[in-house]
Amino acid sequence: MATCTACHGKLELEIETDGETGDYETAGESFTSNTNTITVPDDVELNCGCHFHWQCLLDAYQLTQCPNCSQNIATVSASGVDEQVLCNLRNEGGLQESLDILPLLAEESYLHAYPEERKARAFLEFCREGDVQAVFNLLDDDGGEDEDGVAETSVPMEIADVLQYQDPLGSLYSALHTAVTSEKVEVIWLLLLIASGLELHRFPPQVLHAAEQLGADRLYGVHPDLLDIRTLKDADGQTAAMLASPGLRRVFDIAVLSATA
């Protein structure tokens, strides 16, 4: 039986069951747990044949070489342009074959080098998902660990830095770029309310009411270091307004998304 080439342990992981016993299904198999934990597969098989626990791979990964045998594990995608790192992943969800894990490896490697950006990157992900409550909670958090499990780093980022953060791994997209390209309307309105100079009368009443219920306050014009989020440009020199789809333009007057509004 294969073992992790990093720690030599079984390719398994124990996860907590919130203190509940009962019937579970993992990797397509059903079983009953009478303890507070269940054991699930945790096996990342790289194309060189080496096996790792997921966390062991993250801890050891460097560029696109296998941490064990040093073989180049990167291949070229079907488009002939992008690099990819394909693996067979076995976890609680079953077997995923030929899964490209390069984006996840790049993200984790970046956060290992710049842990102070973890909060801002979580913020972008919440904007991409359209999770308004998580976006607000993260901005409202004053340290420690927020309700969404984002741990505060030893060098906390100011709110202005989080709102103005631009993704170095993702074309320098800001939170507004991310919400616009993902067409997350509620998040767009929240970002405009908090971090832009858009006049309040331009906001729909229901948006202002929802913001009041959340306790969201306008920071633009109050926080000295906060720019109007609509002025931020991505790596191609485009503002978020320039990336709005035709469908989104039917919801927003393009002037609302532009700093000239």
PyMOL commands that set and color helices and strands:
alter all, ss='L'
color gray80, all
select helices_A, chain A and resi 54-60+102-113+115-129+132-140+159-164+175-181+185-195+200-202+205-214+229-231+240-243+246-249
alter helices_A, ss='H'
color red, helices_A
select strands_A, chain A and resi 12-16+22-26+29-33+37-41+43-46+51-52+75-76+83-84+86-91+94-100
alter strands_A, ss='S'
color yellow, strands_A
deselect
rebuild
show_as cartoon
